[in-house]
């Protein structure tokens, strides 16, 4: 099965990820999620849109990001 065969069967999805800060362990978790989705036929830029935002350690910004994500209504 080719990549295009597996992605063609999957409906387009949107994933929203926020982090309070960028940190190697948190970045690894984000990449792991995206990699696992790719292994299951959801390829970023094909049938998966990933909206990643970092709050840069600012709790007020984290709240704004959360409100934006609620309004965007992503699949996950």
N, CA, C and O atoms as a GROMACS GRO file, in nm:
protein
  304
    1UNK      N    1   0.085  -0.117   0.000
    1UNK     CA    2   0.000   0.000   0.000
    1UNK      C    3   0.089   0.123   0.000
    1UNK      O    4   0.183   0.132   0.079
    2UNK      N    5   0.060   0.216  -0.087
    2UNK     CA    6   0.139   0.339  -0.092
    2UNK      C    7   0.080   0.443   0.002
    2UNK      O    8  -0.033   0.429   0.048
    3UNK      N    9   0.158   0.547   0.029
    3UNK     CA   10   0.113   0.654   0.117
    3UNK      C   11  -0.016   0.717   0.065
    3UNK      O   12  -0.107   0.744   0.143
    4UNK      N   13  -0.023   0.741  -0.067
    4UNK     CA   14  -0.142   0.805  -0.123
    4UNK      C   15  -0.265   0.715  -0.110
    4UNK      O   16  -0.377   0.764  -0.096
    5UNK      N   17  -0.245   0.583  -0.114
    5UNK     CA   18  -0.357   0.491  -0.095
    5UNK      C   19  -0.413   0.500   0.047
    5UNK      O   20  -0.534   0.500   0.066
    6UNK      N   21  -0.325   0.509   0.147
    6UNK     CA   22  -0.372   0.512   0.285
    6UNK      C   23  -0.431   0.648   0.321
    6UNK      O   24  -0.528   0.654   0.398
    7UNK      N   25  -0.376   0.757   0.268
    7UNK     CA   26  -0.431   0.889   0.300
    7UNK      C   27  -0.560   0.916   0.225
    7UNK      O   28  -0.645   0.991   0.274
    8UNK      N   29  -0.579   0.857   0.108
    8UNK     CA   30  -0.700   0.881   0.030
    8UNK      C   31  -0.825   0.830   0.102
    8UNK      O   32  -0.934   0.883   0.082
    9UNK      N   33  -0.808   0.726   0.185
    9UNK     CA   34  -0.921   0.668   0.256
    9UNK      C   35  -0.956   0.744   0.384
    9UNK      O   36  -1.059   0.717   0.445
   10UNK      N   37  -0.873   0.838   0.423
   10UNK     CA   38  -0.892   0.908   0.550
   10UNK      C   39  -0.949   1.047   0.528
   10UNK      O   40  -0.900   1.122   0.443
   11UNK      N   41  -1.053   1.084   0.603
   11UNK     CA   42  -1.106   1.221   0.593
   11UNK      C   43  -1.006   1.320   0.651
   11UNK      O   44  -0.931   1.286   0.743
   12UNK      N   45  -1.004   1.440   0.599
   12UNK     CA   46  -0.913   1.542   0.649
   12UNK      C   47  -0.945   1.575   0.795
   12UNK      O   48  -1.062   1.585   0.834
   13UNK      N   49  -0.841   1.591   0.874
   13UNK     CA   50  -0.856   1.622   1.017
   13UNK      C   51  -0.768   1.741   1.054
   13UNK      O   52  -0.670   1.772   0.986
   14UNK      N   53  -0.806   1.806   1.163
   14UNK     CA   54  -0.729   1.917   1.216
   14UNK      C   55  -0.690   1.886   1.359
   14UNK      O   56  -0.774   1.845   1.440
   15UNK      N   57  -0.563   1.905   1.390
   15UNK     CA   58  -0.508   1.879   1.523
   15UNK      C   59  -0.454   2.009   1.579
   15UNK      O   60  -0.375   2.077   1.513
   16UNK      N   61  -0.494   2.045   1.700
   16UNK     CA   62  -0.443   2.164   1.767
   16UNK      C   63  -0.358   2.120   1.886
   16UNK      O   64  -0.403   2.042   1.970
   17UNK      N   65  -0.235   2.170   1.890
   17UNK     CA   66  -0.144   2.137   2.000
   17UNK      C   67  -0.090   2.267   2.057
   17UNK      O   68  -0.044   2.354   1.984
   18UNK      N   69  -0.096   2.280   2.188
   18UNK     CA   70  -0.034   2.394   2.254
   18UNK      C   71   0.062   2.343   2.361
   18UNK      O   72   0.042   2.238   2.422
   19UNK      N   73   0.166   2.420   2.382
   19UNK     CA   74   0.262   2.393   2.489
   19UNK      C   75   0.281   2.522   2.565
   19UNK      O   76   0.280   2.631   2.507
   20UNK      N   77   0.298   2.511   2.697
   20UNK     CA   78   0.322   2.629   2.777
   20UNK      C   79   0.459   2.688   2.743
   20UNK      O   80   0.477   2.810   2.743
   21UNK      N   81   0.557   2.601   2.713
   21UNK     CA   82   0.690   2.643   2.669
   21UNK      C   83   0.741   2.540   2.569
   21UNK      O   84   0.691   2.427   2.563
   22UNK      N   85   0.840   2.579   2.490
   22UNK     CA   86   0.908   2.482   2.406
   22UNK      C   87   1.020   2.421   2.489
   22UNK      O   88   1.103   2.492   2.545
   23UNK      N   89   1.021   2.289   2.494
   23UNK     CA   90   1.117   2.214   2.574
   23UNK      C   91   1.141   2.082   2.502
   23UNK      O   92   1.047   2.027   2.444
   24UNK      N   93   1.264   2.030   2.503
   24UNK     CA   94   1.292   1.907   2.427
   24UNK      C   95   1.195   1.792   2.455
   24UNK      O   96   1.153   1.724   2.360
   25UNK      N   97   1.158   1.768   2.580
   25UNK     CA   98   1.068   1.655   2.608
   25UNK      C   99   0.927   1.682   2.556
   25UNK      O  100   0.862   1.592   2.504
   26UNK      N  101   0.880   1.806   2.569
   26UNK     CA  102   0.748   1.841   2.516
   26UNK      C  103   0.749   1.838   2.363
   26UNK      O  104   0.653   1.793   2.300
   27UNK      N  105   0.858   1.885   2.302
   27UNK     CA  106   0.871   1.881   2.156
   27UNK      C  107   0.872   1.737   2.107
   27UNK      O  108   0.812   1.707   2.003
   28UNK      N  109   0.939   1.647   2.181
   28UNK     CA  110   0.940   1.505   2.144
   28UNK      C  111   0.800   1.445   2.151
   28UNK      O  112   0.762   1.365   2.065
   29UNK      N  113   0.723   1.485   2.251
   29UNK     CA  114   0.585   1.434   2.262
   29UNK      C  115   0.502   1.481   2.142
   29UNK      O  116   0.426   1.404   2.085
   30UNK      N  117   0.518   1.609   2.106
   30UNK     CA  118   0.443   1.663   1.991
   30UNK      C  119   0.480   1.587   1.864
   30UNK      O  120   0.392   1.546   1.788
   31UNK      N  121   0.609   1.569   1.841
   31UNK     CA  122   0.653   1.494   1.722
   31UNK      C  123   0.602   1.350   1.725
   31UNK      O  124   0.564   1.295   1.622
   32UNK      N  125   0.601   1.290   1.843
   32UNK     CA  126   0.551   1.153   1.857
   32UNK      C  127   0.405   1.140   1.820
   32UNK      O  128   0.365   1.043   1.755
   33UNK      N  129   0.325   1.238   1.860
   33UNK     CA  130   0.183   1.238   1.825
   33UNK      C  131   0.166   1.248   1.674
   33UNK      O  132   0.090   1.172   1.614
   34UNK      N  133   0.239   1.341   1.612
   34UNK     CA  134   0.228   1.360   1.467
   34UNK      C  135   0.279   1.237   1.393
   34UNK      O  136   0.221   1.197   1.292
   35UNK      N  137   0.388   1.177   1.442
   35UNK     CA  138   0.442   1.056   1.379
   35UNK      C  139   0.344   0.940   1.390
   35UNK      O  140   0.326   0.865   1.294
   36UNK      N  141   0.280   0.924   1.505
   36UNK     CA  142   0.184   0.815   1.524
   36UNK      C  143   0.063   0.834   1.433
   36UNK      O  144   0.013   0.737   1.375
   37UNK      N  145   0.017   0.958   1.420
   37UNK     CA  146  -0.093   0.984   1.328
   37UNK      C  147  -0.052   0.950   1.184
   37UNK      O  148  -0.131   0.895   1.108
   38UNK      N  149   0.072   0.984   1.147
   38UNK     CA  150   0.122   0.952   1.013
   38UNK      C  151   0.124   0.800   0.992
   38UNK      O  152   0.090   0.752   0.884
   39UNK      N  153   0.165   0.726   1.094
   39UNK     CA  154   0.166   0.580   1.085
   39UNK      C  155   0.025   0.524   1.065
   39UNK      O  156   0.008   0.412   1.018
   40UNK      N  157  -0.076   0.602   1.102
   40UNK     CA  158  -0.215   0.560   1.088
   40UNK      C  159  -0.286   0.629   0.972
   40UNK      O  160  -0.409   0.630   0.966
   41UNK      N  161  -0.208   0.686   0.880
   41UNK     CA  162  -0.265   0.738   0.756
   41UNK      C  163  -0.301   0.885   0.757
   41UNK      O  164  -0.358   0.934   0.659
   42UNK      N  165  -0.270   0.956   0.864
   42UNK     CA  166  -0.296   1.100   0.869
   42UNK      C  167  -0.164   1.174   0.854
   42UNK      O  168  -0.085   1.184   0.948
   43UNK      N  169  -0.141   1.227   0.734
   43UNK     CA  170  -0.013   1.288   0.698
   43UNK      C  171  -0.027   1.440   0.698
   43UNK      O  172  -0.110   1.497   0.628
   44UNK      N  173   0.058   1.504   0.779
   44UNK     CA  174   0.056   1.650   0.786
   44UNK      C  175   0.081   1.708   0.647
   44UNK      O  176   0.175   1.669   0.578
   45UNK      N  177  -0.004   1.801   0.608
   45UNK     CA  178   0.007   1.864   0.476
   45UNK      C  179  -0.072   1.792   0.369
   45UNK      O  180  -0.088   1.845   0.258
   46UNK      N  181  -0.122   1.674   0.399
   46UNK     CA  182  -0.205   1.600   0.303
   46UNK      C  183  -0.349   1.595   0.355
   46UNK      O  184  -0.437   1.664   0.303
   47UNK      N  185  -0.372   1.514   0.457
   47UNK     CA  186  -0.506   1.504   0.514
   47UNK      C  187  -0.508   1.540   0.663
   47UNK      O  188  -0.603   1.510   0.734
   48UNK      N  189  -0.399   1.604   0.708
   48UNK     CA  190  -0.388   1.647   0.847
   48UNK      C  191  -0.332   1.788   0.852
   48UNK      O  192  -0.226   1.817   0.797
   49UNK      N  193  -0.406   1.876   0.919
   49UNK     CA  194  -0.358   2.012   0.945
   49UNK      C  195  -0.323   2.020   1.092
   49UNK      O  196  -0.406   1.990   1.178
   50UNK      N  197  -0.200   2.061   1.122
   50UNK     CA  198  -0.155   2.073   1.260
   50UNK      C  199  -0.140   2.222   1.293
   50UNK      O  200  -0.065   2.294   1.226
   51UNK      N  201  -0.210   2.266   1.395
   51UNK     CA  202  -0.198   2.402   1.444
   51UNK      C  203  -0.124   2.394   1.577
   51UNK      O  204  -0.183   2.355   1.678
   52UNK      N  205   0.005   2.430   1.577
   52UNK     CA  206   0.086   2.427   1.698
   52UNK      C  207   0.114   2.569   1.743
   52UNK      O  208   0.152   2.655   1.664
   53UNK      N  209   0.093   2.593   1.873
   53UNK     CA  210   0.125   2.723   1.929
   53UNK      C  211   0.187   2.706   2.067
   53UNK      O  212   0.143   2.624   2.148
   54UNK      N  213   0.292   2.785   2.091
   54UNK     CA  214   0.358   2.786   2.221
   54UNK      C  215   0.321   2.914   2.293
   54UNK      O  216   0.319   3.022   2.234
   55UNK      N  217   0.293   2.902   2.422
   55UNK     CA  218   0.260   3.020   2.503
   55UNK      C  219   0.386   3.092   2.551
   55UNK      O  220   0.377   3.197   2.614
   56UNK      N  221   0.504   3.038   2.520
   56UNK     CA  222   0.631   3.100   2.559
   56UNK      C  223   0.637   3.129   2.709
   56UNK      O  224   0.695   3.229   2.751
   57UNK      N  225   0.577   3.040   2.789
   57UNK     CA  226   0.582   3.053   2.934
   57UNK      C  227   0.484   3.153   2.993
   57UNK      O  228   0.486   3.177   3.114
   58UNK      N  229   0.399   3.210   2.911
   58UNK     CA  230   0.305   3.313   2.957
   58UNK      C  231   0.167   3.251   2.977
   58UNK      O  232   0.105   3.205   2.881
   59UNK      N  233   0.119   3.251   3.101
   59UNK     CA  234  -0.011   3.188   3.129
   59UNK      C  235  -0.126   3.262   3.063
   59UNK      O  236  -0.225   3.200   3.023
   60UNK      N  237  -0.116   3.395   3.050
   60UNK     CA  238  -0.223   3.470   2.983
   60UNK      C  239  -0.230   3.430   2.836
   60UNK      O  240  -0.338   3.415   2.780
   61UNK      N  241  -0.114   3.414   2.773
   61UNK     CA  242  -0.109   3.369   2.634
   61UNK      C  243  -0.165   3.228   2.621
   61UNK      O  244  -0.235   3.198   2.525
   62UNK      N  245  -0.134   3.142   2.718
   62UNK     CA  246  -0.188   3.005   2.716
   62UNK      C  247  -0.340   3.008   2.717
   62UNK      O  248  -0.404   2.930   2.646
   63UNK      N  249  -0.398   3.097   2.796
   63UNK     CA  250  -0.543   3.110   2.800
   63UNK      C  251  -0.600   3.159   2.667
   63UNK      O  252  -0.704   3.111   2.623
   64UNK      N  253  -0.532   3.252   2.604
   64UNK     CA  254  -0.575   3.303   2.473
   64UNK      C  255  -0.569   3.192   2.368
   64UNK      O  256  -0.660   3.179   2.285
   65UNK      N  257  -0.462   3.113   2.371
   65UNK     CA  258  -0.449   3.002   2.277
   65UNK      C  259  -0.563   2.903   2.298
   65UNK      O  260  -0.623   2.856   2.201
   66UNK      N  261  -0.591   2.870   2.422
   66UNK     CA  262  -0.699   2.775   2.451
   66UNK      C  263  -0.832   2.826   2.399
   66UNK      O  264  -0.909   2.750   2.340
   67UNK      N  265  -0.860   2.954   2.419
   67UNK     CA  266  -0.986   3.011   2.369
   67UNK      C  267  -0.990   3.007   2.216
   67UNK      O  268  -1.094   2.979   2.158
   68UNK      N  269  -0.877   3.035   2.153
   68UNK     CA  270  -0.872   3.028   2.007
   68UNK      C  271  -0.900   2.887   1.959
   68UNK      O  272  -0.977   2.866   1.865
   69UNK      N  273  -0.837   2.789   2.024
   69UNK     CA  274  -0.857   2.649   1.984
   69UNK      C  275  -1.002   2.607   2.002
   69UNK      O  276  -1.054   2.533   1.918
   70UNK      N  277  -1.067   2.651   2.107
   70UNK     CA  278  -1.209   2.619   2.128
   70UNK      C  279  -1.289   2.676   2.011
   70UNK      O  280  -1.376   2.608   1.956
   71UNK      N  281  -1.260   2.800   1.973
   71UNK     CA  282  -1.331   2.862   1.862
   71UNK      C  283  -1.303   2.794   1.729
   71UNK      O  284  -1.391   2.787   1.643
   72UNK      N  285  -1.181   2.744   1.712
   72UNK     CA  286  -1.143   2.676   1.587
   72UNK      C  287  -1.210   2.540   1.574
   72UNK      O  288  -1.228   2.490   1.463
   73UNK      N  289  -1.247   2.478   1.688
   73UNK     CA  290  -1.312   2.349   1.691
   73UNK      C  291  -1.236   2.241   1.613
   73UNK      O  292  -1.290   2.180   1.521
   74UNK      N  293  -1.108   2.217   1.651
   74UNK     CA  294  -1.031   2.113   1.582
   74UNK      C  295  -1.086   1.974   1.614
   74UNK      O  296  -1.164   1.956   1.708
   75UNK      N  297  -1.043   1.876   1.536
   75UNK     CA  298  -1.086   1.738   1.562
   75UNK      C  299  -1.022   1.685   1.690
   75UNK      O  300  -1.082   1.604   1.761
   76UNK      N  301  -0.903   1.730   1.720
   76UNK     CA  302  -0.835   1.689   1.844
   76UNK      C  303  -0.738   1.797   1.885
   76UNK      O  304  -0.670   1.784   1.987
   0.00000   0.00000   0.00000
